[in-house]
Amino acid sequence: MNIIESISRRIGILVVFGIPVIVGGGIVYHFAQSFPAMYVFEVVLVLLALGFVTR
C-alpha cells in the first residue's frame, strides 16, 4: 500500500467513526441525561478508531 492509499484509508476510518460519535453522543445524552456517560461513550469510540487507524 502506498502512502496516498494509507492516508486516505486512515481519513476514511476516522470519518466512519466520527459520525457515530456525533450522533451517538447526542442519543446517549438524551437517554442518560448525563455528560459523563456521553464522554465515556465518545472515548470508547475514539479508542476503537485509533486502534483501527494504527493497525
BELZI-V454361 format. One record per run of one state. SS is the DSSP state (hx for helix, st for strand, lp for the rest). FROM is the first residue (numbers start at 1). TO is the last residue. Records with the same first field share a line. If there is no record, write none. Layout:
SS=FROM-TO  FROM-TO
This chain:
lp=1-2  33-34  55-55
hx=3-32  35-54
